[in-house]
Amino acid sequence: MYVIATVQVRPNMLEHLAREFRTVSAEVRAEHGCLEYCAAIDVASGLTRQSPLRADIVTVVERWEDIAALTAHSTAPHMEAFRKRIADYVVATSLQVLAPV
């Protein structure tokens, strides 16, 4: 299963969020069932079909073995601490949970 998390960051807070993400990433990747966990920002590609660039948006791409692993991840102590540390940097978040077709 895949998760796409979109995080809208307050202006000038992107690097702060990125630093916290890098800190927690090793713990997340060590979780049972985590297959992939990375954050990315929009970059210009010159491709005509690319959507307009989104300032202050971080997209987190995750891949998990199953919903049980994702559920355990969402309540892991390091994730609860991470969410508290980034609370002042974040305007909004959204999640998409996807299954391969």
N, C-alpha and C positions, 0 to 999 in steps of 0.2 A: 504494500500500500504506500501511497505517496501523500505527502502533506506539502502544501504551498502556503506559507505564512507571509502575509504582507504587513509590514510594520511602517507606519507613518511616523517619522521622527520630527521633533521640534526643530526649527531652523538652527543651524550651527551646532547641532548635537549628534550629527552622524558619526563623527570620529569617536565620541564617547561611547555610543552604542556599539560600534565596531570593536572597540577595545574590550568591552564586557563580553561581547559575543565570542571573541577569540579566547577569552579566559574560560568560559563555560564549555566550549566546543569539545575539548578533550574528554571531559566528564560525560558529555552526551554520547560521543562516539563509543565510549566504553560501556554504555548501557546495553543490557541484553536486548537483542532484537533490532538495534540500530544498524542500518545498512549504509546510510548516507546522511550527512548533516552539514550544510554549508549555507553561507549568506552571500548575497550578491547585490550589486547596485546596477542600475541602468547605465549603459554606455552607448555612444553613437556608433552605428555600424555602417551607415551609408546605404543600408538596404531600404528600398522604397516601401516595403510592407511593414517596416518596424513602426510600432506605436510611438507617439511622442514620448520623449524622455520624462521621467518623473523625478523631480527633485525631492530630496528628503524621504525617499522610500527605500527600504531594505526588504528584499525578498529572500526568505529562508526556504530552501528546498530540502526536504527530508524524505527518507525512505525507511520504512519499518517492516519487519517481518509480518506483523499482524496487529490487529486493533488492541490486543492485550499489551503488547510492547509499547504502543503509542500511549495508551492510558496510563501505564506505569511511568512513562516519561513525563507526562503532563503533571504528575503529582510528586515527582522526585524532589527531595529536599534541595538539591542544587538548582533546580529550575525555579522553585519557589523563591529562593534567595536571589537568583538572577532577575526574576520579575520585579522584586522589590528594589534591586539596585538600578534598574533601568526605568522605573516608573516616571521619574522626572524628565526623561528624554523622549517619551513616547506620547503621541497624540492619540493614535488608534491602531488596532490590529485586527486582522481578519484571517480566518483559516479556511482552506479548502482541503478536504480529505478525499482522496481519489483512489480508485482501483484500476488496474490495467484492463484494457479491453482485449 
